[in-house]
Structure formats: C-alpha cells, structure tokens
Amino acid sequence: MVSESARPIPAVPPVYHVRAAKPLALPQHHHNTPVTTTMLLVTVPAVLAAAALRPGRGRGRSGRS
C-alpha cells in the first residue's frame, strides 16, 4: 500500500486550459403569427381527421342496444 505522501507530484502543469463559459445567446423568436393562429392550424386538421376516421353512427348498422 502506497501512502499519500509517497505519490510523485507532477512537475508540469496540465496542457489544456478551460475557458470561462460565455452565456449562450437565446434564439430570436419571430412573432409574425399569433399563437391562436398556430394552434388552429394544428388542431383543426387533427379534429377533422379524427371525425373522418370515426365509424359512422347508424349507417349500415342495425339493432344497436
């Protein structure tokens, strides 16, 4: 077992240098379209697709209990 005092001390400092971190620039948001318009453009086609893929009510069915 080697004691702490017996370890060799490096004579040369490490070669790499850690630079100070610069704050990251936040991405610029383009507020050309309102949030409401974006929400409608996303949700309306989804609702229409769900309604189109839904099985029909009463068409071709008989005796629903």
N, C-alpha and C positions, 0 to 999 in steps of 0.2 A: 504494500500500500504506500502511495506517494503522498507526502503531506503537501499542504498548500504552499508552504514556503519553498519547497524544492522545485516548483514549476519554473521553467525558464520564462523570462519576461521578454516579449518581442522588442527588438531594438528599433525596428522600422514601423512607423505608424501606418495604418491601412491606406491603400492607394485611392480607394473610392471616396467621393465626397457627396454627402447628402445635401441637396439644395433645399432651401426653405420653400415650403409649399405656397404656391400662389393661389388666391381664391379663383375658382372657376367662374367664367362668365356665364350667366344664365341665358338660355336661349331666348331670343326675342319672339314673343307671341304676336301673330298677326290677327288683329281683331276686325277683320273685314266682314265676316259673317257672324251674326249673333248666335248665342248658344241655342236659343229656341229653334232657329232655322236648322242648325246641325242636328238637334235632337229629332226634329220632324223628318229630316231626310233619312235618318237611320231607322226610326221606329215605324213610320208609315209603311214602307215596303215589307217590313217584317210582319206587321199585323195583317196586311193583305195576303202575304204568302201563307200565313197560318190559317187564315179564313179560307183560302183556296184549297189547301190540303186537308181541311177538316172534312170528315164524312158528312154527306148531306143529311138533312133532317127530314125523314119521312119519304124521301124519293126512293122508290124501289123496295121499301120495307113494308111489311105488313104485320099487324098484331104486336105492336110494342107494348110491353107490360110495365 
